[in-house]
Amino acid sequence: SHGLSLTCSSQKFTNNNLYTHCLDLSTLTSYLHFTYDESNTTLSIAFIATPSKSNGWIAWAINPTGTGMADAQSLVAYKDSSIATMTVKTYDISSYSLVVQSKLDFRVWDLRGEEMSDRSMMILGKVMVPAELAAKGTVNQIW
């Protein structure tokens, strides 16, 4: 199990995933652990948050074109009650009124979700950062 604590630097992983950086995000008691491989523009992430209700969901996204939710390329994790396991799906948030499960504008792989003993959830995976964002050296994240 993963202990959720007050800062991401004290969180430990049992799956031998080690990340170069971690951020205590400013809202929703959320944390982002990540490693960026500049040679192939791959971002390895572990996003941890607590859903607002017990059967809820968490989401982490990159917006390649702006800073809001519209156009965000999102990873959403939830517990699928039909199979009693965590599921991660991809959503292209093309506008504030249209949320569609679909492929993202960039490649993602090794996606999986984990439920922790303290009710928090984790999204793990790899993201191919688009060339134009990699060249800028920054991405806009949303959670």
PATORGU-241775 format. One record per residue (C-alpha): x, y negated, z negated; residue in three letters. Coordinates in nm, 4 decimals. Example, Ala and Ser with C-alpha at 12.3 -4.5 7.8 and 13.67 -1.06 7.14 Angstrom:
2
<atom><X>1.2300</X><Y>0.4500</Y><Z>-0.7800</Z><aa>Ala</aa></atom>
<atom><X>1.3670</X><Y>0.1060</Y><Z>-0.7140</Z><aa>Ser</aa></atom>
***
This chain:
143
<atom><X>0.0000</X><Y>0.0000</Y><Z>0.0000</Z><aa>Ser</aa></atom>
<atom><X>0.1002</X><Y>-0.3591</Y><Z>0.0465</Z><aa>His</aa></atom>
<atom><X>0.0923</X><Y>-0.5916</Y><Z>-0.2486</Z><aa>Gly</aa></atom>
<atom><X>-0.0566</X><Y>-0.9274</Y><Z>-0.1659</Z><aa>Leu</aa></atom>
<atom><X>0.1000</X><Y>-1.1963</Y><Z>-0.3779</Z><aa>Ser</aa></atom>
<atom><X>0.1267</X><Y>-1.5707</Y><Z>-0.3983</Z><aa>Leu</aa></atom>
<atom><X>0.3996</X><Y>-1.5960</Y><Z>-0.1358</Z><aa>Thr</aa></atom>
<atom><X>0.4760</X><Y>-1.3967</Y><Z>0.1744</Z><aa>Cys</aa></atom>
<atom><X>0.8425</X><Y>-1.3583</Y><Z>0.0776</Z><aa>Ser</aa></atom>
<atom><X>0.7471</X><Y>-1.1200</Y><Z>-0.2037</Z><aa>Ser</aa></atom>
<atom><X>0.5245</X><Y>-0.8974</Y><Z>0.0127</Z><aa>Gln</aa></atom>
<atom><X>0.6708</X><Y>-0.5545</Y><Z>0.0843</Z><aa>Lys</aa></atom>
<atom><X>0.5992</X><Y>-0.3250</Y><Z>0.3778</Z><aa>Phe</aa></atom>
<atom><X>0.5887</X><Y>0.0514</Y><Z>0.3481</Z><aa>Thr</aa></atom>
<atom><X>0.6231</X><Y>0.1198</Y><Z>0.7218</Z><aa>Asn</aa></atom>
<atom><X>0.9833</X><Y>-0.0045</Y><Z>0.7495</Z><aa>Asn</aa></atom>
<atom><X>0.8702</X><Y>-0.3075</Y><Z>0.9478</Z><aa>Asn</aa></atom>
<atom><X>1.1052</X><Y>-0.5886</Y><Z>0.8663</Z><aa>Leu</aa></atom>
<atom><X>1.0383</X><Y>-0.9398</Y><Z>0.9870</Z><aa>Tyr</aa></atom>
<atom><X>1.2853</X><Y>-1.2256</Y><Z>1.0161</Z><aa>Thr</aa></atom>
<atom><X>1.0427</X><Y>-1.4979</Y><Z>0.9053</Z><aa>His</aa></atom>
<atom><X>0.7307</X><Y>-1.5371</Y><Z>0.6967</Z><aa>Cys</aa></atom>
<atom><X>0.4879</X><Y>-1.8242</Y><Z>0.6535</Z><aa>Leu</aa></atom>
<atom><X>0.2424</X><Y>-1.8894</Y><Z>0.3735</Z><aa>Asp</aa></atom>
<atom><X>-0.0369</X><Y>-2.0342</Y><Z>0.5858</Z><aa>Leu</aa></atom>
<atom><X>-0.2170</X><Y>-2.3385</Y><Z>0.4553</Z><aa>Ser</aa></atom>
<atom><X>-0.5721</X><Y>-2.2030</Y><Z>0.4367</Z><aa>Thr</aa></atom>
<atom><X>-0.7680</X><Y>-1.8845</Y><Z>0.3758</Z><aa>Leu</aa></atom>
<atom><X>-0.4904</X><Y>-1.7233</Y><Z>0.1654</Z><aa>Thr</aa></atom>
<atom><X>-0.3205</X><Y>-1.5996</Y><Z>0.4811</Z><aa>Ser</aa></atom>
<atom><X>0.0342</X><Y>-1.4990</Y><Z>0.5656</Z><aa>Tyr</aa></atom>
<atom><X>0.2258</X><Y>-1.4452</Y><Z>0.8888</Z><aa>Leu</aa></atom>
<atom><X>0.5383</X><Y>-1.2312</Y><Z>0.9055</Z><aa>His</aa></atom>
<atom><X>0.7139</X><Y>-1.2447</Y><Z>1.2417</Z><aa>Phe</aa></atom>
<atom><X>1.0274</X><Y>-1.1767</Y><Z>1.4407</Z><aa>Thr</aa></atom>
<atom><X>1.0900</X><Y>-1.3395</Y><Z>1.7781</Z><aa>Tyr</aa></atom>
<atom><X>1.3176</X><Y>-1.1685</Y><Z>2.0295</Z><aa>Asp</aa></atom>
<atom><X>1.4354</X><Y>-1.4450</Y><Z>2.2606</Z><aa>Glu</aa></atom>
<atom><X>1.5885</X><Y>-1.2020</Y><Z>2.5121</Z><aa>Ser</aa></atom>
<atom><X>1.2470</X><Y>-1.0649</Y><Z>2.6128</Z><aa>Asn</aa></atom>
<atom><X>1.0133</X><Y>-1.3314</Y><Z>2.4622</Z><aa>Thr</aa></atom>
<atom><X>0.8479</X><Y>-1.0742</Y><Z>2.2354</Z><aa>Thr</aa></atom>
<atom><X>0.6860</X><Y>-1.1780</Y><Z>1.9089</Z><aa>Leu</aa></atom>
<atom><X>0.6388</X><Y>-0.8992</Y><Z>1.6523</Z><aa>Ser</aa></atom>
<atom><X>0.3759</X><Y>-0.9980</Y><Z>1.3962</Z><aa>Ile</aa></atom>
<atom><X>0.2096</X><Y>-0.8899</Y><Z>1.0750</Z><aa>Ala</aa></atom>
<atom><X>-0.0794</X><Y>-1.1217</Y><Z>0.9886</Z><aa>Phe</aa></atom>
<atom><X>-0.2383</X><Y>-1.0746</Y><Z>0.6452</Z><aa>Ile</aa></atom>
<atom><X>-0.5643</X><Y>-1.2317</Y><Z>0.5286</Z><aa>Ala</aa></atom>
<atom><X>-0.8680</X><Y>-1.1522</Y><Z>0.3155</Z><aa>Thr</aa></atom>
<atom><X>-1.2029</X><Y>-1.1433</Y><Z>0.4965</Z><aa>Pro</aa></atom>
<atom><X>-1.4748</X><Y>-1.3724</Y><Z>0.3639</Z><aa>Ser</aa></atom>
<atom><X>-1.6942</X><Y>-1.0723</Y><Z>0.2759</Z><aa>Lys</aa></atom>
<atom><X>-1.6304</X><Y>-0.7045</Y><Z>0.2076</Z><aa>Ser</aa></atom>
<atom><X>-1.7420</X><Y>-0.5839</Y><Z>0.5521</Z><aa>Asn</aa></atom>
<atom><X>-1.5878</X><Y>-0.8830</Y><Z>0.7276</Z><aa>Gly</aa></atom>
<atom><X>-1.3048</X><Y>-0.9390</Y><Z>0.9716</Z><aa>Trp</aa></atom>
<atom><X>-0.9815</X><Y>-1.1352</Y><Z>1.0117</Z><aa>Ile</aa></atom>
<atom><X>-0.8361</X><Y>-1.2977</Y><Z>1.3229</Z><aa>Ala</aa></atom>
<atom><X>-0.5088</X><Y>-1.4438</Y><Z>1.4421</Z><aa>Trp</aa></atom>
<atom><X>-0.4664</X><Y>-1.6149</Y><Z>1.7766</Z><aa>Ala</aa></atom>
<atom><X>-0.2339</X><Y>-1.8069</Y><Z>2.0026</Z><aa>Ile</aa></atom>
<atom><X>-0.3765</X><Y>-2.0967</Y><Z>2.1988</Z><aa>Asn</aa></atom>
<atom><X>-0.1553</X><Y>-2.1342</Y><Z>2.5080</Z><aa>Pro</aa></atom>
<atom><X>-0.3176</X><Y>-2.4613</Y><Z>2.6205</Z><aa>Thr</aa></atom>
<atom><X>-0.4211</X><Y>-2.6580</Y><Z>2.3118</Z><aa>Gly</aa></atom>
<atom><X>-0.4591</X><Y>-2.6685</Y><Z>1.9366</Z><aa>Thr</aa></atom>
<atom><X>-0.8235</X><Y>-2.5670</Y><Z>1.8810</Z><aa>Gly</aa></atom>
<atom><X>-1.0232</X><Y>-2.2467</Y><Z>1.9068</Z><aa>Met</aa></atom>
<atom><X>-1.1311</X><Y>-2.3058</Y><Z>2.2687</Z><aa>Ala</aa></atom>
<atom><X>-0.8927</X><Y>-2.1102</Y><Z>2.4978</Z><aa>Asp</aa></atom>
<atom><X>-0.7444</X><Y>-1.9165</Y><Z>2.2043</Z><aa>Ala</aa></atom>
<atom><X>-0.6236</X><Y>-1.5653</Y><Z>2.2795</Z><aa>Gln</aa></atom>
<atom><X>-0.7295</X><Y>-1.3790</Y><Z>1.9677</Z><aa>Ser</aa></atom>
<atom><X>-0.6604</X><Y>-1.0546</Y><Z>1.7830</Z><aa>Leu</aa></atom>
<atom><X>-0.9548</X><Y>-0.9563</Y><Z>1.5610</Z><aa>Val</aa></atom>
<atom><X>-0.9379</X><Y>-0.6772</Y><Z>1.2999</Z><aa>Ala</aa></atom>
<atom><X>-1.2300</X><Y>-0.5179</Y><Z>1.1195</Z><aa>Tyr</aa></atom>
<atom><X>-1.3243</X><Y>-0.1872</Y><Z>0.9634</Z><aa>Lys</aa></atom>
<atom><X>-1.5259</X><Y>0.0141</Y><Z>1.2153</Z><aa>Asp</aa></atom>
<atom><X>-1.7953</X><Y>0.1782</Y><Z>1.0038</Z><aa>Ser</aa></atom>
<atom><X>-1.8677</X><Y>0.4450</Y><Z>1.2663</Z><aa>Ser</aa></atom>
<atom><X>-1.5167</X><Y>0.5888</Y><Z>1.2352</Z><aa>Ile</aa></atom>
<atom><X>-1.4241</X><Y>0.4476</Y><Z>0.8900</Z><aa>Ala</aa></atom>
<atom><X>-1.0962</X><Y>0.3027</Y><Z>1.0107</Z><aa>Thr</aa></atom>
<atom><X>-0.9462</X><Y>-0.0358</Y><Z>1.0933</Z><aa>Met</aa></atom>
<atom><X>-0.9795</X><Y>-0.1519</Y><Z>1.4531</Z><aa>Thr</aa></atom>
<atom><X>-0.8066</X><Y>-0.4391</Y><Z>1.6346</Z><aa>Val</aa></atom>
<atom><X>-0.9649</X><Y>-0.5859</Y><Z>1.9479</Z><aa>Lys</aa></atom>
<atom><X>-0.8651</X><Y>-0.8713</Y><Z>2.1782</Z><aa>Thr</aa></atom>
<atom><X>-1.0895</X><Y>-1.1693</Y><Z>2.2489</Z><aa>Tyr</aa></atom>
<atom><X>-1.0515</X><Y>-1.4561</Y><Z>2.4939</Z><aa>Asp</aa></atom>
<atom><X>-1.2225</X><Y>-1.7515</Y><Z>2.3248</Z><aa>Ile</aa></atom>
<atom><X>-1.2920</X><Y>-1.9431</Y><Z>2.6460</Z><aa>Ser</aa></atom>
<atom><X>-1.5131</X><Y>-2.2013</Y><Z>2.4738</Z><aa>Ser</aa></atom>
<atom><X>-1.6680</X><Y>-2.2718</Y><Z>2.1362</Z><aa>Tyr</aa></atom>
<atom><X>-1.9897</X><Y>-2.1029</Y><Z>2.2517</Z><aa>Ser</aa></atom>
<atom><X>-1.8449</X><Y>-1.8083</Y><Z>2.4459</Z><aa>Leu</aa></atom>
<atom><X>-1.6525</X><Y>-1.5367</Y><Z>2.2634</Z><aa>Val</aa></atom>
<atom><X>-1.5916</X><Y>-1.2324</Y><Z>2.4817</Z><aa>Val</aa></atom>
<atom><X>-1.4015</X><Y>-0.9145</Y><Z>2.4104</Z><aa>Gln</aa></atom>
<atom><X>-1.1520</X><Y>-0.8960</Y><Z>2.6952</Z><aa>Ser</aa></atom>
<atom><X>-0.7896</X><Y>-0.8660</Y><Z>2.7907</Z><aa>Lys</aa></atom>
<atom><X>-0.5775</X><Y>-1.1623</Y><Z>2.6921</Z><aa>Leu</aa></atom>
<atom><X>-0.3887</X><Y>-1.3974</Y><Z>2.9223</Z><aa>Asp</aa></atom>
<atom><X>-0.0667</X><Y>-1.2349</Y><Z>2.8030</Z><aa>Phe</aa></atom>
<atom><X>0.0404</X><Y>-0.8820</Y><Z>2.7148</Z><aa>Arg</aa></atom>
<atom><X>-0.0102</X><Y>-0.7353</Y><Z>2.3666</Z><aa>Val</aa></atom>
<atom><X>0.0757</X><Y>-0.3840</Y><Z>2.2509</Z><aa>Trp</aa></atom>
<atom><X>0.1247</X><Y>-0.1627</Y><Z>1.9452</Z><aa>Asp</aa></atom>
<atom><X>-0.1833</X><Y>-0.3253</Y><Z>1.7907</Z><aa>Leu</aa></atom>
<atom><X>-0.3176</X><Y>-0.1781</Y><Z>1.4714</Z><aa>Arg</aa></atom>
<atom><X>-0.4985</X><Y>-0.2854</Y><Z>1.1600</Z><aa>Gly</aa></atom>
<atom><X>-0.4535</X><Y>-0.1869</Y><Z>0.7977</Z><aa>Glu</aa></atom>
<atom><X>-0.6769</X><Y>-0.2335</Y><Z>0.4976</Z><aa>Glu</aa></atom>
<atom><X>-0.5009</X><Y>-0.3020</Y><Z>0.1685</Z><aa>Met</aa></atom>
<atom><X>-0.6084</X><Y>-0.2068</Y><Z>-0.1818</Z><aa>Ser</aa></atom>
<atom><X>-0.6820</X><Y>-0.5706</Y><Z>-0.2733</Z><aa>Asp</aa></atom>
<atom><X>-0.9430</X><Y>-0.6091</Y><Z>0.0078</Z><aa>Arg</aa></atom>
<atom><X>-0.7041</X><Y>-0.7960</Y><Z>0.2347</Z><aa>Ser</aa></atom>
<atom><X>-0.6427</X><Y>-0.6777</Y><Z>0.5909</Z><aa>Met</aa></atom>
<atom><X>-0.3402</X><Y>-0.6815</Y><Z>0.8158</Z><aa>Met</aa></atom>
<atom><X>-0.3017</X><Y>-0.7077</Y><Z>1.1930</Z><aa>Ile</aa></atom>
<atom><X>0.0243</X><Y>-0.5662</Y><Z>1.3283</Z><aa>Leu</aa></atom>
<atom><X>0.1418</X><Y>-0.5827</Y><Z>1.6872</Z><aa>Gly</aa></atom>
<atom><X>0.3642</X><Y>-0.7252</Y><Z>1.9548</Z><aa>Lys</aa></atom>
<atom><X>0.2905</X><Y>-1.0222</Y><Z>2.1791</Z><aa>Val</aa></atom>
<atom><X>0.4634</X><Y>-1.1151</Y><Z>2.5052</Z><aa>Met</aa></atom>
<atom><X>0.4964</X><Y>-1.4920</Y><Z>2.4705</Z><aa>Val</aa></atom>
<atom><X>0.4147</X><Y>-1.6591</Y><Z>2.8056</Z><aa>Pro</aa></atom>
<atom><X>0.7199</X><Y>-1.8069</Y><Z>2.9806</Z><aa>Ala</aa></atom>
<atom><X>0.5960</X><Y>-2.1667</Y><Z>2.9576</Z><aa>Glu</aa></atom>
<atom><X>0.5499</X><Y>-2.1353</Y><Z>2.5799</Z><aa>Leu</aa></atom>
<atom><X>0.8813</X><Y>-1.9547</Y><Z>2.5370</Z><aa>Ala</aa></atom>
<atom><X>1.0524</X><Y>-2.2390</Y><Z>2.7248</Z><aa>Ala</aa></atom>
<atom><X>0.8965</X><Y>-2.4918</Y><Z>2.4841</Z><aa>Lys</aa></atom>
<atom><X>1.0074</X><Y>-2.2837</Y><Z>2.1867</Z><aa>Gly</aa></atom>
<atom><X>0.6722</X><Y>-2.3156</Y><Z>2.0111</Z><aa>Thr</aa></atom>
<atom><X>0.3237</X><Y>-2.1649</Y><Z>2.0064</Z><aa>Val</aa></atom>
<atom><X>-0.0007</X><Y>-2.2964</Y><Z>1.8608</Z><aa>Asn</aa></atom>
<atom><X>-0.1396</X><Y>-2.0371</Y><Z>1.6225</Z><aa>Gln</aa></atom>
<atom><X>-0.4925</X><Y>-2.0228</Y><Z>1.4864</Z><aa>Ile</aa></atom>
<atom><X>-0.6242</X><Y>-1.8114</Y><Z>1.2036</Z><aa>Trp</aa></atom>
***
